[in-house]
Amino acid sequence: MRLVNLGPTAALVLPHGTVPLDVVNAHADADWPTGLDALLDSGRFEAFHAWVRRSGDALATAPAEPDPRPGALLHHPRKILGVGLNYAEHAGDLGEQRPEEPATFMKPATSIVGPDDEVLIPPQSERTTGEAELGLIIGTRARFLDEANALEAVAGATTIIDMTAEDILQRNPRFLTRAKSFETFFSFGPELVTLDEVGDLAQLVVRTTIDGALHRENVVANMMFSPAYLVSFFSHVMTLEPGDVISTGTPGAVVLRDGCVVGCEIDGVGRLSNPVRDLKLRPG
């Protein structure tokens, strides 16, 4: 199952087109929550997923949206949890030692933008980077998960571009929260893809692109801490809640310049891109 956010309503991405959930309800005489945030919060996400699998033939005739323009996947995730230095190769790029435990941080919801929205380089930064990452969306309230079953708490995967004011961070590692938290510093979407459709997470290739060209790529199997490990790890720190986002780390960060387009590509999950504007050059 694939879902996007069209603003007031989420939508199913079906073979014949993108069908908003309010249209799904009217077409199938159903009463599912129509916003993705609300669907996750309702505790009915897995039931909806099972219903969609059973209803394929009926949904095939539901009217599709003629010009879908997906936005950020969720409006108000309770938590955005990030992981740094999760590929040994990327840690080497930054001159960092391989961490013995996940290097984690959090980002505010005010940093969120969606596909094709502008990423803004703040006046305080002379070196802002963008990082393609595999994202996991939590689907159920969970605590103290074992690694073996941790992915059962995940509603689906998505593409993420995480920005960092790298020069601010390099001045002092205690500035990590500031370096990660500027407006527009977290883009994700357009699709939530359930794990049964994604397949083996370990075989996914995550690519950071710039102006459509490959900058860096790596396979999830090369992560130092696997997606399942990270979900388990965070669940032993805090209660995971529906709609929480875990950004699992990047194969490589690219320096952003005014006018460039930064992207994330993950086979089987999707593509995400954002144009970049430097506020020092174009205040707007």
C-alpha positions in Angstrom: 0.0 0.0 0.0 1.1 3.5 -0.9 -0.3 6.7 0.6 0.4 10.4 0.0 -0.8 13.5 1.7 -2.8 15.9 -0.5 -3.4 18.5 2.2 -6.8 18.1 3.9 -6.9 14.4 3.0 -4.5 11.5 2.4 -4.8 9.4 -0.7 -4.1 5.9 -1.9 -1.7 5.5 -4.8 -3.4 2.8 -7.0 -2.5 1.4 -10.4 -5.0 3.7 -12.1 -4.2 6.9 -10.2 -4.3 8.7 -6.8 -7.6 8.4 -4.9 -8.3 10.6 -1.9 -9.5 8.8 1.2 -12.8 10.9 1.3 -13.4 9.5 -2.2 -12.5 6.0 -1.0 -15.1 6.3 1.8 -17.8 7.6 -0.5 -17.1 5.0 -3.2 -16.9 2.0 -0.8 -19.4 3.2 1.9 -16.6 3.2 4.5 -15.7 5.5 7.3 -11.9 5.6 7.5 -10.2 8.7 8.9 -9.2 10.7 5.8 -6.1 12.5 7.1 -2.9 10.4 7.4 -2.1 11.9 10.8 -5.7 11.0 11.9 -5.5 7.5 10.4 -2.3 6.7 12.3 -3.7 8.3 15.5 -6.9 6.3 15.3 -5.1 3.0 15.8 -6.8 1.6 12.7 -3.9 1.8 10.3 -3.3 -2.0 10.1 -7.0 -2.6 9.8 -7.1 -0.1 6.9 -4.1 -1.8 5.2 -5.8 -5.2 5.4 -9.1 -3.7 4.1 -7.2 -2.2 1.1 -5.7 -5.5 0.3 -9.1 -7.2 0.3 -10.8 -4.4 -1.6 -8.5 -4.1 -4.7 -11.2 -4.9 -7.3 -13.7 -2.5 -5.8 -11.1 0.3 -5.4 -10.0 -0.1 -9.0 -13.1 1.9 -10.1 -12.8 4.7 -7.5 -12.3 8.1 -9.2 -8.7 9.3 -9.2 -7.5 12.8 -8.5 -6.7 14.4 -11.9 -3.7 16.5 -10.7 -2.3 15.2 -7.4 0.2 17.5 -5.7 1.5 15.6 -2.6 2.8 17.6 0.3 4.8 16.7 3.4 3.8 13.3 4.5 2.5 14.3 7.9 1.5 17.7 9.3 2.3 17.2 13.0 4.5 14.2 13.8 5.0 14.0 17.6 8.7 13.3 17.2 11.3 13.5 14.5 14.2 11.3 15.5 17.5 11.4 13.6 20.6 9.2 13.5 24.0 10.5 12.5 27.1 8.7 11.2 25.2 5.5 10.5 27.3 4.5 7.5 31.0 4.1 8.3 31.9 5.7 4.9 30.0 8.9 5.8 31.6 9.0 9.2 35.0 9.0 7.5 33.9 11.9 5.3 33.4 14.0 8.4 36.6 12.7 10.1 34.5 11.1 12.9 35.1 7.8 14.6 32.6 5.0 14.3 30.2 5.4 17.2 29.7 2.5 19.5 26.0 3.5 20.0 23.7 5.4 17.7 24.4 9.1 17.5 20.9 10.6 17.8 19.2 13.9 17.7 15.6 15.3 17.4 14.1 17.9 15.0 11.1 20.2 15.5 8.0 19.9 13.3 8.5 23.5 12.3 11.5 22.3 10.2 9.1 20.3 7.9 8.7 20.9 4.2 7.3 18.7 1.5 8.2 17.6 -2.1 9.3 20.5 -4.3 9.1 23.1 -1.5 12.1 25.4 -1.1 14.9 24.6 1.3 16.2 27.8 2.7 19.9 28.3 3.6 19.8 30.5 6.7 21.8 33.7 6.9 23.7 32.3 9.9 25.2 29.5 7.8 27.9 29.5 5.1 27.9 25.7 4.7 24.5 23.9 4.8 24.3 20.3 3.6 21.5 18.0 2.5 21.4 14.3 3.2 19.2 11.6 1.6 17.9 9.1 4.2 15.5 6.2 4.5 12.7 7.2 6.8 10.5 5.0 9.0 7.0 6.0 10.1 5.8 4.5 13.3 2.3 3.0 13.2 1.5 2.0 16.7 2.3 3.0 20.3 5.3 0.9 21.4 7.8 0.6 24.2 10.7 -1.8 24.9 10.7 -3.5 21.6 13.0 -6.4 20.8 15.1 -5.9 17.6 13.6 -9.2 16.3 10.0 -7.7 16.2 10.7 -4.0 16.1 9.6 -3.5 12.5 6.1 -4.7 13.5 5.7 -1.2 14.9 6.5 0.5 11.6 3.6 1.7 9.4 5.9 2.2 6.4 8.9 3.7 4.8 9.5 7.0 3.0 12.2 9.2 1.5 13.8 12.0 3.5 16.2 14.9 2.9 17.7 16.1 6.2 19.5 19.4 6.3 22.4 20.5 8.6 24.1 23.9 9.1 27.4 22.0 9.1 29.5 25.0 9.8 27.5 25.8 13.0 27.9 22.2 14.1 31.6 22.1 13.5 32.1 25.2 15.7 30.8 23.1 18.7 29.1 19.7 18.8 26.8 21.1 21.5 25.3 23.3 18.7 23.7 20.2 17.1 20.1 21.1 17.9 20.5 24.6 16.4 22.3 23.2 13.3 19.5 20.8 12.6 16.4 22.9 13.4 16.2 25.8 11.0 13.0 26.2 9.0 12.8 23.9 6.0 15.5 21.6 7.3 13.4 18.4 7.0 11.7 17.3 3.8 9.9 14.0 3.7 7.4 12.2 1.4 5.8 12.0 -1.0 4.8 8.4 -0.2 4.4 6.2 2.8 5.1 2.7 1.5 4.1 -0.2 3.7 6.9 -2.7 4.4 5.2 -5.6 2.7 5.5 -3.6 -0.6 9.1 -2.4 0.1 10.5 -5.9 0.6 13.9 -6.4 2.3 15.0 -3.1 3.8 18.6 -4.3 3.9 18.7 -4.4 0.1 17.5 -0.9 -0.5 19.9 1.6 -2.0 19.8 5.1 -0.7 21.0 7.9 -3.0 21.8 11.5 -2.4 21.5 13.5 -5.6 22.3 17.1 -6.6 20.7 18.6 -9.7 19.7 15.1 -10.8 23.2 13.7 -10.6 24.3 11.0 -8.1 26.4 12.4 -5.3 26.6 9.4 -3.0 24.9 6.1 -2.5 25.0 3.1 -0.2 22.9 0.0 0.6 21.0 -0.2 3.9 22.8 -3.4 4.7 25.9 -1.3 5.2 24.4 0.7 8.1 26.2 0.3 11.3 22.8 0.1 13.1 20.0 -1.5 11.1 16.5 0.0 10.8 15.1 -2.7 13.2 17.9 -2.0 15.7 17.1 1.7 15.6 13.4 1.2 16.2 14.2 -1.0 19.2 16.9 1.4 20.5 14.6 4.4 20.4 11.8 2.4 22.1 14.0 1.8 25.0 14.6 5.5 25.4 11.1 6.8 24.9 7.6 5.6 24.0 7.2 5.5 20.3 3.8 6.9 19.0 1.9 6.7 15.8 3.3 9.2 13.3 6.7 9.4 14.8 9.4 9.6 12.2 12.8 7.9 12.4 15.4 9.2 9.9 18.0 6.4 9.7 21.1 8.1 8.4 22.7 9.2 5.2 25.2 7.6 2.8 26.6 11.1 2.1 25.8 14.8 2.6 26.1 17.3 -0.3 26.8 21.0 0.1 23.8 23.1 -0.9 24.1 26.2 -3.1 21.6 28.8 -4.2 19.5 27.5 -7.1 20.5 23.8 -6.9 18.0 20.9 -6.4 18.8 18.3 -3.7 17.3 14.9 -3.9 16.7 11.5 -2.3 16.1 8.3 -4.3 15.4 4.9 -2.9 14.4 2.1 -5.2 11.0 0.7 -4.2 10.2 3.7 -1.9 10.4 6.7 -4.2 12.0 10.0 -5.1 12.0 13.3 -3.3 13.6 16.6 -4.4 13.7 20.2 -3.2 15.0 23.4 -4.8 17.4 25.5 -2.7 17.4 29.2 -2.0 20.2 31.0 -0.1 18.5 33.7 2.0 21.7 35.7 2.0 21.5 36.0 -1.8 17.7 36.0 -2.3 16.0 37.1 0.9 12.5 36.8 -0.7 
